[in-house]
Amino acid sequence: MTDAIEFSAPSPLDVDLAALPKISLHDHLDGGLRPATILELAGQIGHELPVDTADSLAEWFAESANSGTLERYLETFDHTIAVMQSADSLRRVAREFVEDLVEDGVVYAEIRWAPEQHTAGGLSLDEAVEAVQTGLQEGVEGAEEAGTPIRVGQLITAMRQNERSMEIAELAVRHRENGAVGFDIAGPEAGFPPSRFTDAFTWLATQQFPATVHAGESDGIASIQDALVNGRALRLGHGVRIADDITVEFNAEDENGEQVGEDHALVELGTTADWVRDRGIALEVCPSSNLQTGAVASYGGTVSTHPIDMLAQLGFRVTVNPDNRLMSGVSLTDELYLLAEVFNYSLEELLDFQLNAAEAAFLPLEEREALAELLVESWGDAISGDADGEGPVRLEAIDDDE
């Protein structure tokens, strides 16, 4: 009998992860502009920027975003939103966003943004949504022509500090046949709970229109509970503070009175954590952003103490996302490399994050299954070392016409 040959999959750090298909579920349009585009658009409208070169502007955004608070982080958006007040600028930013997603190896993305913040130049809410959709479609068509198909959807977002949630919910549903795939609320979390918008979320449920809710970022378990109950959230934007409802006890004794080994711990999930995990409610985790906004400060405030690893090990449906590519200075590929380096993740474990995202995408079941098959095929080639260097299999399997 011949001895079995042991196979060792390559480390993610030795693989071109940008070439593998990925899914991004938490990607802000106004947080992903190119610095050069901001400079050009600002010059056209006379908007004053803090610096005057693309490189220095990128550095300014990164430094400003590293304040440690969500409120200070959000102030950086004053400049990006200022240059996104016309149909032409929205269309350009959306098109370039898709181009950058393709460069990152993303094959399916849900791009969130708040139309109510883009009407200062005279656009109506519907005109703003249409302009963004035009730009997204231009990017998709360009990617198709280049042989790198991608699919994108809009997550129409209401600002939680305002009183326009029903108006924005109705806007989202009006455009469900023209690119809108879901609804979200964003902005300052503490003090502006989803319960303020219960009527809007209830109406969306009657329309069978899905919602993801920013919760568990700068606020704790009560915010997550509110998102689940009043927000009817199918996913949690960030959601990392679900770890507040998890108790980890080291050097504890088990039920037989035996001491748990030093490398192990007793873990107890609270009621909310149990609910989120057992029902597969996806967490849209954004590691670098979470560090910058202070969302994980209570856990140590470093990548190595970020609760993402614990949550993944405990079976939560964790997805990995860039949040704001400009402010955090990251791509989805960057985030995966970071996690692989810090937590020693394998390619299989990184694939699990992608499969979680496929399962949680606001797509019909058949299209989510096709997306998962695409991921398994391409990542499987990388894991087995059979990748041919010609790039990943792409999105023909979930074409809209199928």
C-alpha positions as YAML, in Angstrom:
chain: A
units: angstrom
residues:
- id: 1
  name: MET
  ca: [0.00, 0.00, 0.00]
- id: 2
  name: THR
  ca: [1.41, 3.36, -1.03]
- id: 3
  name: ASP
  ca: [1.75, 6.05, 1.60]
- id: 4
  name: ALA
  ca: [-0.62, 8.96, 1.10]
- id: 5
  name: ILE
  ca: [1.01, 12.14, -0.12]
- id: 6
  name: GLU
  ca: [0.38, 15.00, 2.27]
- id: 7
  name: PHE
  ca: [-0.58, 18.24, 0.57]
- id: 8
  name: SER
  ca: [0.05, 21.64, 2.10]
- id: 9
  name: ALA
  ca: [-2.01, 24.52, 0.76]
- id: 10
  name: PRO
  ca: [-0.09, 27.74, 0.14]
- id: 11
  name: SER
  ca: [-0.22, 30.51, 2.72]
- id: 12
  name: PRO
  ca: [-2.55, 33.40, 1.82]
- id: 13
  name: LEU
  ca: [0.49, 35.64, 2.18]
- id: 14
  name: ASP
  ca: [2.04, 33.84, -0.81]
- id: 15
  name: VAL
  ca: [-1.06, 34.13, -3.01]
- id: 16
  name: ASP
  ca: [-2.30, 37.05, -5.10]
- id: 17
  name: LEU
  ca: [-5.56, 37.53, -3.25]
- id: 18
  name: ALA
  ca: [-6.51, 40.42, -5.54]
- id: 19
  name: ALA
  ca: [-6.86, 37.89, -8.35]
- id: 20
  name: LEU
  ca: [-9.40, 35.81, -6.41]
- id: 21
  name: PRO
  ca: [-13.12, 36.66, -6.60]
- id: 22
  name: LYS
  ca: [-14.49, 38.41, -3.54]
- id: 23
  name: ILE
  ca: [-17.71, 39.91, -2.20]
- id: 24
  name: SER
  ca: [-18.04, 43.29, -0.51]
- id: 25
  name: LEU
  ca: [-21.23, 43.97, 1.43]
- id: 26
  name: HIS
  ca: [-20.20, 47.09, 3.39]
- id: 27
  name: ASP
  ca: [-18.65, 49.64, 1.03]
- id: 28
  name: HIS
  ca: [-19.59, 53.35, 1.23]
- id: 29
  name: LEU
  ca: [-19.68, 55.23, -2.06]
- id: 30
  name: ASP
  ca: [-18.79, 58.56, -0.44]
- id: 31
  name: GLY
  ca: [-15.98, 56.85, 1.44]
- id: 32
  name: GLY
  ca: [-14.25, 55.45, -1.62]
- id: 33
  name: LEU
  ca: [-13.42, 58.38, -3.88]
- id: 34
  name: ARG
  ca: [-10.03, 58.67, -5.54]
- id: 35
  name: PRO
  ca: [-8.00, 61.59, -4.11]
- id: 36
  name: ALA
  ca: [-7.25, 62.86, -7.63]
- id: 37
  name: THR
  ca: [-10.96, 62.91, -8.42]
- id: 38
  name: ILE
  ca: [-11.73, 64.89, -5.27]
- id: 39
  name: LEU
  ca: [-9.10, 67.45, -6.24]
- id: 40
  name: GLU
  ca: [-10.47, 67.84, -9.75]
- id: 41
  name: LEU
  ca: [-14.12, 68.05, -8.72]
- id: 42
  name: ALA
  ca: [-13.34, 70.43, -5.85]
- id: 43
  name: GLY
  ca: [-11.52, 72.72, -8.28]
- id: 44
  name: GLN
  ca: [-14.53, 72.76, -10.59]
- id: 45
  name: ILE
  ca: [-16.91, 73.94, -7.86]
- id: 46
  name: GLY
  ca: [-14.52, 76.07, -5.81]
- id: 47
  name: HIS
  ca: [-14.59, 73.83, -2.75]
- id: 48
  name: GLU
  ca: [-11.58, 74.40, -0.49]
- id: 49
  name: LEU
  ca: [-9.60, 71.33, 0.52]
- id: 50
  name: PRO
  ca: [-7.08, 71.10, 3.37]
- id: 51
  name: VAL
  ca: [-4.21, 70.18, 0.99]
- id: 52
  name: ASP
  ca: [-3.57, 70.54, -2.72]
- id: 53
  name: THR
  ca: [-2.06, 67.29, -4.05]
- id: 54
  name: ALA
  ca: [-3.53, 63.83, -4.44]
- id: 55
  name: ASP
  ca: [-0.87, 62.17, -2.28]
- id: 56
  name: SER
  ca: [-1.15, 64.69, 0.52]
- id: 57
  name: LEU
  ca: [-4.95, 64.48, 0.38]
- id: 58
  name: ALA
  ca: [-4.81, 60.70, 0.77]
- id: 59
  name: GLU
  ca: [-2.54, 61.18, 3.78]
- id: 60
  name: TRP
  ca: [-4.85, 63.82, 5.26]
- id: 61
  name: PHE
  ca: [-7.87, 61.52, 5.04]
- id: 62
  name: ALA
  ca: [-5.96, 58.66, 6.64]
- id: 63
  name: GLU
  ca: [-4.62, 60.81, 9.48]
- id: 64
  name: SER
  ca: [-8.02, 62.39, 10.15]
- id: 65
  name: ALA
  ca: [-9.73, 59.01, 10.16]
- id: 66
  name: ASN
  ca: [-7.30, 57.67, 12.77]
- id: 67
  name: SER
  ca: [-8.85, 59.79, 15.51]
- id: 68
  name: GLY
  ca: [-10.33, 56.91, 17.47]
- id: 69
  name: THR
  ca: [-13.93, 58.18, 17.41]
- id: 70
  name: LEU
  ca: [-16.77, 57.61, 14.97]
- id: 71
  name: GLU
  ca: [-17.83, 61.27, 15.11]
- id: 72
  name: ARG
  ca: [-14.39, 62.56, 14.06]
- id: 73
  name: TYR
  ca: [-14.16, 59.83, 11.43]
- id: 74
  name: LEU
  ca: [-17.47, 60.97, 9.95]
- id: 75
  name: GLU
  ca: [-16.28, 64.59, 9.66]
- id: 76
  name: THR
  ca: [-13.96, 63.60, 6.82]
- id: 77
  name: PHE
  ca: [-17.03, 63.00, 4.67]
- id: 78
  name: ASP
  ca: [-17.71, 66.73, 4.52]
- id: 79
  name: HIS
  ca: [-15.21, 66.97, 1.65]
- id: 80
  name: THR
  ca: [-16.28, 63.91, -0.31]
- id: 81
  name: ILE
  ca: [-19.97, 64.74, -0.10]
- id: 82
  name: ALA
  ca: [-19.26, 68.34, -1.14]
- id: 83
  name: VAL
  ca: [-17.95, 67.21, -4.53]
- id: 84
  name: MET
  ca: [-20.84, 64.79, -5.13]
- id: 85
  name: GLN
  ca: [-23.69, 67.24, -5.69]
- id: 86
  name: SER
  ca: [-24.27, 67.00, -9.45]
- id: 87
  name: ALA
  ca: [-25.40, 64.22, -11.74]
- id: 88
  name: ASP
  ca: [-22.07, 64.28, -13.58]
- id: 89
  name: SER
  ca: [-20.01, 64.00, -10.40]
- id: 90
  name: LEU
  ca: [-22.17, 61.22, -8.98]
- id: 91
  name: ARG
  ca: [-21.97, 59.31, -12.24]
- id: 92
  name: ARG
  ca: [-18.18, 59.67, -12.39]
- id: 93
  name: VAL
  ca: [-17.62, 58.67, -8.76]
- id: 94
  name: ALA
  ca: [-19.87, 55.62, -9.16]
- id: 95
  name: ARG
  ca: [-18.14, 54.52, -12.37]
- id: 96
  name: GLU
  ca: [-14.68, 54.88, -10.84]
- id: 97
  name: PHE
  ca: [-15.86, 53.02, -7.73]
- id: 98
  name: VAL
  ca: [-16.76, 50.01, -9.87]
- id: 99
  name: GLU
  ca: [-13.40, 50.20, -11.63]
- id: 100
  name: ASP
  ca: [-11.65, 50.13, -8.26]
- id: 101
  name: LEU
  ca: [-13.78, 47.18, -7.13]
- id: 102
  name: VAL
  ca: [-12.72, 45.24, -10.22]
- id: 103
  name: GLU
  ca: [-9.08, 46.05, -9.51]
- id: 104
  name: ASP
  ca: [-9.66, 44.66, -6.01]
- id: 105
  name: GLY
  ca: [-11.02, 41.39, -7.43]
- id: 106
  name: VAL
  ca: [-14.58, 42.04, -6.23]
- id: 107
  name: VAL
  ca: [-17.21, 40.27, -8.34]
- id: 108
  name: TYR
  ca: [-20.29, 41.22, -6.32]
- id: 109
  name: ALA
  ca: [-20.71, 44.38, -4.27]
- id: 110
  name: GLU
  ca: [-23.46, 46.22, -2.48]
- id: 111
  name: ILE
  ca: [-22.59, 49.91, -2.45]
- id: 112
  name: ARG
  ca: [-24.26, 52.04, 0.19]
- id: 113
  name: TRP
  ca: [-24.83, 55.76, 0.15]
- id: 114
  name: ALA
  ca: [-27.35, 58.35, 1.38]
- id: 115
  name: PRO
  ca: [-29.11, 60.21, -1.47]
- id: 116
  name: GLU
  ca: [-30.44, 62.82, 0.98]
- id: 117
  name: GLN
  ca: [-26.88, 64.13, 1.32]
- id: 118
  name: HIS
  ca: [-26.53, 64.80, -2.41]
- id: 119
  name: THR
  ca: [-29.33, 67.24, -3.27]
- id: 120
  name: ALA
  ca: [-27.62, 70.55, -2.41]
- id: 121
  name: GLY
  ca: [-26.89, 71.14, -6.10]
- id: 122
  name: GLY
  ca: [-30.54, 70.90, -7.07]
- id: 123
  name: LEU
  ca: [-30.90, 67.19, -7.77]
- id: 124
  name: SER
  ca: [-34.02, 65.41, -6.59]
- id: 125
  name: LEU
  ca: [-33.60, 62.20, -4.64]
- id: 126
  name: ASP
  ca: [-34.67, 60.18, -7.66]
- id: 127
  name: GLU
  ca: [-32.29, 62.03, -9.96]
- id: 128
  name: ALA
  ca: [-29.44, 61.34, -7.57]
- id: 129
  name: VAL
  ca: [-30.20, 57.62, -7.47]
- id: 130
  name: GLU
  ca: [-30.50, 57.53, -11.26]
- id: 131
  name: ALA
  ca: [-27.15, 59.30, -11.69]
- id: 132
  name: VAL
  ca: [-25.40, 56.82, -9.43]
- id: 133
  name: GLN
  ca: [-27.04, 53.90, -11.19]
- id: 134
  name: THR
  ca: [-25.90, 55.26, -14.56]
- id: 135
  name: GLY
  ca: [-22.31, 55.44, -13.30]
- id: 136
  name: LEU
  ca: [-22.46, 51.98, -11.79]
- id: 137
  name: GLN
  ca: [-23.81, 50.57, -15.03]
- id: 138
  name: GLU
  ca: [-21.07, 52.30, -17.02]
- id: 139
  name: GLY
  ca: [-18.51, 50.67, -14.74]
- id: 140
  name: VAL
  ca: [-20.18, 47.28, -15.06]
- id: 141
  name: GLU
  ca: [-20.29, 47.52, -18.85]
- id: 142
  name: GLY
  ca: [-16.65, 48.55, -18.98]
- id: 143
  name: ALA
  ca: [-15.70, 45.60, -16.81]
- id: 144
  name: GLU
  ca: [-17.70, 43.27, -19.02]
- id: 145
  name: GLU
  ca: [-15.89, 44.52, -22.11]
- id: 146
  name: ALA
  ca: [-12.55, 44.01, -20.36]
- id: 147
  name: GLY
  ca: [-13.45, 40.42, -19.50]
- id: 148
  name: THR
  ca: [-13.79, 41.01, -15.76]
- id: 149
  name: PRO
  ca: [-17.54, 40.96, -15.12]
- id: 150
  name: ILE
  ca: [-18.89, 42.36, -11.87]
- id: 151
  name: ARG
  ca: [-22.35, 42.89, -10.44]
- id: 152
  name: VAL
  ca: [-23.24, 45.75, -8.10]
- id: 153
  name: GLY
  ca: [-26.33, 46.87, -6.22]
- id: 154
  name: GLN
  ca: [-27.24, 50.01, -4.33]
- id: 155
  name: LEU
  ca: [-28.04, 50.02, -0.61]
- id: 156
  name: ILE
  ca: [-30.14, 53.16, -0.26]
- id: 157
  name: THR
  ca: [-29.31, 54.69, 3.11]
- id: 158
  name: ALA
  ca: [-31.17, 57.06, 5.42]
- id: 159
  name: MET
  ca: [-29.22, 59.24, 7.85]
- id: 160
  name: ARG
  ca: [-30.30, 58.30, 11.36]
- id: 161
  name: GLN
  ca: [-29.92, 61.85, 12.74]
- id: 162
  name: ASN
  ca: [-32.53, 63.12, 10.27]
- id: 163
  name: GLU
  ca: [-36.28, 62.57, 9.99]
- id: 164
  name: ARG
  ca: [-36.53, 61.28, 6.42]
- id: 165
  name: SER
  ca: [-36.47, 57.51, 6.90]
- id: 166
  name: MET
  ca: [-39.90, 56.82, 5.37]
- id: 167
  name: GLU
  ca: [-39.15, 59.07, 2.42]
- id: 168
  name: ILE
  ca: [-35.86, 57.27, 1.81]
- id: 169
  name: ALA
  ca: [-37.45, 53.85, 2.29]
- id: 170
  name: GLU
  ca: [-40.03, 54.70, -0.38]
- id: 171
  name: LEU
  ca: [-37.21, 55.95, -2.61]
- id: 172
  name: ALA
  ca: [-35.39, 52.63, -2.26]
- id: 173
  name: VAL
  ca: [-38.44, 50.59, -3.15]
- id: 174
  name: ARG
  ca: [-39.18, 52.82, -6.17]
- id: 175
  name: HIS
  ca: [-35.76, 51.90, -7.53]
- id: 176
  name: ARG
  ca: [-35.79, 48.19, -6.73]
- id: 177
  name: GLU
  ca: [-36.00, 47.42, -10.45]
- id: 178
  name: ASN
  ca: [-33.22, 49.89, -11.20]
- id: 179
  name: GLY
  ca: [-30.33, 48.81, -9.02]
- id: 180
  name: ALA
  ca: [-31.54, 49.20, -5.43]
- id: 181
  name: VAL
  ca: [-31.17, 45.93, -3.53]
- id: 182
  name: GLY
  ca: [-31.60, 46.99, 0.10]
- id: 183
  name: PHE
  ca: [-32.03, 49.71, 2.73]
- id: 184
  name: ASP
  ca: [-29.76, 50.92, 5.51]
- id: 185
  name: ILE
  ca: [-29.50, 53.61, 8.16]
- id: 186
  name: ALA
  ca: [-26.14, 55.20, 8.92]
- id: 187
  name: GLY
  ca: [-24.63, 58.12, 10.80]
- id: 188
  name: PRO
  ca: [-24.17, 58.68, 14.54]
- id: 189
  name: GLU
  ca: [-25.34, 55.48, 16.23]
- id: 190
  name: ALA
  ca: [-25.57, 56.50, 19.88]
- id: 191
  name: GLY
  ca: [-28.71, 58.53, 20.54]
- id: 192
  name: PHE
  ca: [-30.35, 57.70, 17.21]
- id: 193
  name: PRO
  ca: [-31.72, 54.15, 17.58]
- id: 194
  name: PRO
  ca: [-33.54, 52.23, 14.85]
- id: 195
  name: SER
  ca: [-36.73, 52.53, 16.92]
- id: 196
  name: ARG
  ca: [-36.98, 56.13, 15.67]
- id: 197
  name: PHE
  ca: [-37.65, 54.62, 12.23]
- id: 198
  name: THR
  ca: [-39.89, 51.68, 13.14]
- id: 199
  name: ASP
  ca: [-42.64, 52.73, 10.75]
- id: 200
  name: ALA
  ca: [-40.20, 52.81, 7.83]
- id: 201
  name: PHE
  ca: [-38.73, 49.42, 8.65]
- id: 202
  name: THR
  ca: [-42.19, 47.91, 9.10]
- id: 203
  name: TRP
  ca: [-43.31, 49.31, 5.76]
- id: 204
  name: LEU
  ca: [-40.19, 47.91, 4.08]
- id: 205
  name: ALA
  ca: [-41.05, 44.50, 5.52]
- id: 206
  name: THR
  ca: [-44.51, 44.70, 3.94]
- id: 207
  name: GLN
  ca: [-42.76, 45.37, 0.62]
- id: 208
  name: GLN
  ca: [-40.39, 42.41, 1.17]
- id: 209
  name: PHE
  ca: [-37.46, 44.78, 0.80]
- id: 210
  name: PRO
  ca: [-34.40, 43.78, 2.85]
- id: 211
  name: ALA
  ca: [-32.63, 45.95, 5.40]
- id: 212
  name: THR
  ca: [-29.19, 46.00, 6.92]
- id: 213
  name: VAL
  ca: [-28.65, 48.32, 9.88]
- id: 214
  name: HIS
  ca: [-25.51, 49.99, 11.20]
- id: 215
  name: ALA
  ca: [-25.44, 48.70, 14.78]
- id: 216
  name: GLY
  ca: [-22.88, 47.50, 17.27]
- id: 217
  name: GLU
  ca: [-20.19, 49.90, 16.03]
- id: 218
  name: SER
  ca: [-20.14, 52.91, 18.37]
- id: 219
  name: ASP
  ca: [-22.97, 51.61, 20.54]
- id: 220
  name: GLY
  ca: [-23.53, 48.29, 22.30]
- id: 221
  name: ILE
  ca: [-25.99, 45.44, 22.73]
- id: 222
  name: ALA
  ca: [-29.07, 47.63, 23.14]
- id: 223
  name: SER
  ca: [-28.39, 49.10, 19.70]
- id: 224
  name: ILE
  ca: [-28.08, 45.64, 18.19]
- id: 225
  name: GLN
  ca: [-31.28, 44.49, 19.87]
- id: 226
  name: ASP
  ca: [-33.08, 47.54, 18.51]
- id: 227
  name: ALA
  ca: [-31.76, 46.84, 15.01]
- id: 228
  name: LEU
  ca: [-33.07, 43.29, 15.19]
- id: 229
  name: VAL
  ca: [-36.48, 44.14, 16.65]
- id: 230
  name: ASN
  ca: [-37.43, 47.54, 15.25]
- id: 231
  name: GLY
  ca: [-35.05, 47.55, 12.28]
- id: 232
  name: ARG
  ca: [-35.92, 43.98, 11.24]
- id: 233
  name: ALA
  ca: [-32.25, 43.74, 10.25]
- id: 234
  name: LEU
  ca: [-31.21, 40.80, 8.13]
- id: 235
  name: ARG
  ca: [-27.58, 41.88, 8.56]
- id: 236
  name: LEU
  ca: [-25.72, 44.04, 11.06]
- id: 237
  name: GLY
  ca: [-23.49, 46.81, 9.74]
- id: 238
  name: HIS
  ca: [-20.26, 46.18, 11.68]
- id: 239
  name: GLY
  ca: [-21.98, 44.38, 14.57]
- id: 240
  name: VAL
  ca: [-18.68, 43.79, 16.38]
- id: 241
  name: ARG
  ca: [-20.10, 44.93, 19.71]
- id: 242
  name: ILE
  ca: [-22.06, 41.68, 19.79]
- id: 243
  name: ALA
  ca: [-18.90, 40.57, 21.60]
- id: 244
  name: ASP
  ca: [-20.17, 42.61, 24.57]
- id: 245
  name: ASP
  ca: [-22.73, 39.82, 25.03]
- id: 246
  name: ILE
  ca: [-20.09, 37.09, 25.18]
- id: 247
  name: THR
  ca: [-18.32, 36.09, 28.39]
- id: 248
  name: VAL
  ca: [-14.92, 34.45, 28.13]
- id: 249
  name: GLU
  ca: [-13.42, 32.97, 31.29]
- id: 250
  name: PHE
  ca: [-9.84, 31.73, 31.34]
- id: 251
  name: ASN
  ca: [-8.45, 29.33, 33.96]
- id: 252
  name: ALA
  ca: [-12.02, 28.34, 34.74]
- id: 253
  name: GLU
  ca: [-13.42, 25.02, 35.87]
- id: 254
  name: ASP
  ca: [-15.72, 22.95, 33.71]
- id: 255
  name: GLU
  ca: [-18.94, 21.28, 34.87]
- id: 256
  name: ASN
  ca: [-16.94, 18.45, 36.41]
- id: 257
  name: GLY
  ca: [-14.81, 20.78, 38.47]
- id: 258
  name: GLU
  ca: [-11.77, 20.24, 36.27]
- id: 259
  name: GLN
  ca: [-9.66, 23.26, 35.40]
- id: 260
  name: VAL
  ca: [-9.77, 24.25, 31.74]
- id: 261
  name: GLY
  ca: [-6.33, 24.22, 30.14]
- id: 262
  name: GLU
  ca: [-4.38, 27.43, 29.63]
- id: 263
  name: ASP
  ca: [-4.97, 27.31, 25.88]
- id: 264
  name: HIS
  ca: [-8.74, 27.07, 26.30]
- id: 265
  name: ALA
  ca: [-11.50, 29.04, 27.95]
- id: 266
  name: LEU
  ca: [-15.12, 28.72, 28.90]
- id: 267
  name: VAL
  ca: [-17.34, 30.82, 26.66]
- id: 268
  name: GLU
  ca: [-20.91, 31.83, 27.40]
- id: 269
  name: LEU
  ca: [-23.15, 33.61, 24.92]
- id: 270
  name: GLY
  ca: [-25.85, 35.99, 26.09]
- id: 271
  name: THR
  ca: [-29.38, 35.92, 24.69]
- id: 272
  name: THR
  ca: [-28.71, 38.41, 21.89]
- id: 273
  name: ALA
  ca: [-25.42, 36.82, 20.87]
- id: 274
  name: ASP
  ca: [-27.15, 33.43, 20.80]
- id: 275
  name: TRP
  ca: [-29.90, 34.81, 18.59]
- id: 276
  name: VAL
  ca: [-27.53, 36.46, 16.12]
- id: 277
  name: ARG
  ca: [-25.30, 33.40, 15.85]
- id: 278
  name: ASP
  ca: [-27.96, 30.70, 15.78]
- id: 279
  name: ARG
  ca: [-30.01, 32.45, 13.10]
- id: 280
  name: GLY
  ca: [-27.04, 33.27, 10.92]
- id: 281
  name: ILE
  ca: [-27.51, 37.03, 10.98]
- id: 282
  name: ALA
  ca: [-24.45, 38.25, 9.13]
- id: 283
  name: LEU
  ca: [-21.96, 40.64, 10.69]
- id: 284
  name: GLU
  ca: [-20.50, 43.14, 8.21]
- id: 285
  name: VAL
  ca: [-17.15, 43.49, 9.95]
- id: 286
  name: CYS
  ca: [-14.70, 46.18, 8.80]
- id: 287
  name: PRO
  ca: [-11.47, 45.52, 10.73]
- id: 288
  name: SER
  ca: [-9.38, 48.60, 9.94]
- id: 289
  name: SER
  ca: [-12.33, 50.98, 10.22]
- id: 290
  name: ASN
  ca: [-13.28, 49.44, 13.56]
- id: 291
  name: LEU
  ca: [-9.85, 50.34, 14.91]
- id: 292
  name: GLN
  ca: [-10.05, 53.89, 13.59]
- id: 293
  name: THR
  ca: [-13.49, 54.66, 15.00]
- id: 294
  name: GLY
  ca: [-12.83, 53.09, 18.39]
- id: 295
  name: ALA
  ca: [-15.47, 50.42, 17.87]
- id: 296
  name: VAL
  ca: [-13.14, 47.78, 19.33]
- id: 297
  name: ALA
  ca: [-11.27, 49.98, 21.81]
- id: 298
  name: SER
  ca: [-12.73, 48.12, 24.79]
- id: 299
  name: TYR
  ca: [-11.23, 44.86, 23.53]
- id: 300
  name: GLY
  ca: [-7.71, 46.25, 23.32]
- id: 301
  name: GLY
  ca: [-7.85, 48.47, 20.27]
- id: 302
  name: THR
  ca: [-5.44, 46.48, 18.11]
- id: 303
  name: VAL
  ca: [-5.91, 44.12, 15.20]
- id: 304
  name: SER
  ca: [-4.76, 41.17, 17.31]
- id: 305
  name: THR
  ca: [-7.41, 41.91, 19.96]
- id: 306
  name: HIS
  ca: [-10.21, 42.58, 17.47]
- id: 307
  name: PRO
  ca: [-13.09, 40.19, 18.29]
- id: 308
  name: ILE
  ca: [-13.44, 39.05, 14.68]
- id: 309
  name: ASP
  ca: [-11.38, 35.93, 15.31]
- id: 310
  name: MET
  ca: [-13.37, 34.96, 18.38]
- id: 311
  name: LEU
  ca: [-16.64, 35.56, 16.54]
- id: 312
  name: ALA
  ca: [-15.51, 33.45, 13.60]
- id: 313
  name: GLN
  ca: [-14.38, 30.62, 15.88]
- id: 314
  name: LEU
  ca: [-17.71, 30.66, 17.70]
- id: 315
  name: GLY
  ca: [-19.62, 30.20, 14.44]
- id: 316
  name: PHE
  ca: [-20.98, 33.70, 13.78]
- id: 317
  name: ARG
  ca: [-21.60, 34.52, 10.13]
- id: 318
  name: VAL
  ca: [-18.68, 36.93, 9.81]
- id: 319
  name: THR
  ca: [-18.04, 38.82, 6.59]
- id: 320
  name: VAL
  ca: [-15.02, 41.05, 5.90]
- id: 321
  name: ASN
  ca: [-15.40, 44.47, 4.32]
- id: 322
  name: PRO
  ca: [-13.41, 47.69, 3.71]
- id: 323
  name: ASP
  ca: [-16.12, 50.18, 4.86]
- id: 324
  name: ASN
  ca: [-14.47, 53.35, 3.52]
- id: 325
  name: ARG
  ca: [-11.63, 52.70, 1.12]
- id: 326
  name: LEU
  ca: [-10.38, 56.30, 1.13]
- id: 327
  name: MET
  ca: [-10.59, 57.05, 4.84]
- id: 328
  name: SER
  ca: [-9.16, 53.73, 5.95]
- id: 329
  name: GLY
  ca: [-6.73, 53.51, 3.04]
- id: 330
  name: VAL
  ca: [-7.62, 49.87, 2.39]
- id: 331
  name: SER
  ca: [-9.11, 47.50, -0.13]
- id: 332
  name: LEU
  ca: [-10.88, 44.24, 0.63]
- id: 333
  name: THR
  ca: [-7.72, 42.46, -0.48]
- id: 334
  name: ASP
  ca: [-5.73, 44.49, 2.06]
- id: 335
  name: GLU
  ca: [-8.11, 43.51, 4.86]
- id: 336
  name: LEU
  ca: [-7.80, 39.82, 4.03]
- id: 337
  name: TYR
  ca: [-4.00, 40.00, 3.97]
- id: 338
  name: LEU
  ca: [-4.08, 41.79, 7.33]
- id: 339
  name: LEU
  ca: [-6.26, 39.13, 8.93]
- id: 340
  name: ALA
  ca: [-4.18, 36.31, 7.43]
- id: 341
  name: GLU
  ca: [-1.01, 37.82, 8.84]
- id: 342
  name: VAL
  ca: [-2.36, 38.57, 12.32]
- id: 343
  name: PHE
  ca: [-4.48, 35.47, 12.88]
- id: 344
  name: ASN
  ca: [-2.57, 33.04, 10.66]
- id: 345
  name: TYR
  ca: [-5.68, 32.28, 8.64]
- id: 346
  name: SER
  ca: [-5.53, 29.74, 5.87]
- id: 347
  name: LEU
  ca: [-6.98, 30.22, 2.40]
- id: 348
  name: GLU
  ca: [-9.87, 27.98, 3.46]
- id: 349
  name: GLU
  ca: [-10.66, 30.28, 6.37]
- id: 350
  name: LEU
  ca: [-10.55, 33.36, 4.16]
- id: 351
  name: LEU
  ca: [-12.84, 31.57, 1.72]
- id: 352
  name: ASP
  ca: [-15.28, 30.98, 4.58]
- id: 353
  name: PHE
  ca: [-15.63, 34.73, 5.01]
- id: 354
  name: GLN
  ca: [-16.44, 35.03, 1.31]
- id: 355
  name: LEU
  ca: [-18.98, 32.22, 1.42]
- id: 356
  name: ASN
  ca: [-20.62, 33.90, 4.41]
- id: 357
  name: ALA
  ca: [-20.94, 37.04, 2.31]
- id: 358
  name: ALA
  ca: [-22.44, 35.09, -0.59]
- id: 359
  name: GLU
  ca: [-25.04, 33.59, 1.74]
- id: 360
  name: ALA
  ca: [-25.88, 37.03, 3.19]
- id: 361
  name: ALA
  ca: [-26.03, 38.94, -0.11]
- id: 362
  name: PHE
  ca: [-29.34, 40.55, -0.99]
- id: 363
  name: LEU
  ca: [-29.75, 38.31, -4.03]
- id: 364
  name: PRO
  ca: [-32.23, 35.56, -4.92]
- id: 365
  name: LEU
  ca: [-31.31, 32.10, -3.64]
- id: 366
  name: GLU
  ca: [-30.26, 30.73, -7.02]
- id: 367
  name: GLU
  ca: [-27.90, 33.62, -7.61]
- id: 368
  name: ARG
  ca: [-26.35, 33.30, -4.17]
- id: 369
  name: GLU
  ca: [-25.76, 29.61, -4.84]
- id: 370
  name: ALA
  ca: [-24.14, 30.39, -8.19]
- id: 371
  name: LEU
  ca: [-21.97, 33.00, -6.52]
- id: 372
  name: ALA
  ca: [-20.87, 30.46, -3.90]
- id: 373
  name: GLU
  ca: [-20.00, 27.97, -6.65]
- id: 374
  name: LEU
  ca: [-17.87, 30.61, -8.34]
- id: 375
  name: LEU
  ca: [-16.00, 31.28, -5.10]
- id: 376
  name: VAL
  ca: [-15.41, 27.62, -4.36]
- id: 377
  name: GLU
  ca: [-14.13, 26.94, -7.87]
- id: 378
  name: SER
  ca: [-11.66, 29.82, -8.01]
- id: 379
  name: TRP
  ca: [-10.49, 29.67, -4.41]
- id: 380
  name: GLY
  ca: [-10.32, 25.89, -4.66]
- id: 381
  name: ASP
  ca: [-7.84, 26.20, -7.50]
- id: 382
  name: ALA
  ca: [-5.68, 28.49, -5.37]
- id: 383
  name: ILE
  ca: [-5.91, 26.17, -2.37]
- id: 384
  name: SER
  ca: [-4.93, 23.15, -4.45]
- id: 385
  name: GLY
  ca: [-2.20, 25.04, -6.27]
- id: 386
  name: ASP
  ca: [-3.93, 24.51, -9.64]
- id: 387
  name: ALA
  ca: [-4.45, 28.19, -10.47]
- id: 388
  name: ASP
  ca: [-3.25, 28.80, -14.02]
- id: 389
  name: GLY
  ca: [-2.35, 32.46, -13.58]
- id: 390
  name: GLU
  ca: [-5.06, 33.58, -15.97]
- id: 391
  name: GLY
  ca: [-7.19, 35.08, -13.22]
- id: 392
  name: PRO
  ca: [-10.33, 33.78, -11.53]
- id: 393
  name: VAL
  ca: [-13.46, 32.44, -13.12]
- id: 394
  name: ARG
  ca: [-15.84, 35.36, -13.23]
- id: 395
  name: LEU
  ca: [-19.52, 36.15, -13.01]
- id: 396
  name: GLU
  ca: [-21.17, 34.64, -16.08]
- id: 397
  name: ALA
  ca: [-22.96, 32.20, -13.76]
- id: 398
  name: ILE
  ca: [-25.09, 34.90, -12.12]
- id: 399
  name: ASP
  ca: [-25.94, 37.05, -15.08]
- id: 400
  name: ASP
  ca: [-29.14, 39.06, -14.57]
- id: 401
  name: ASP
  ca: [-30.71, 37.45, -17.61]
- id: 402
  name: GLU
  ca: [-30.59, 33.96, -16.15]
...
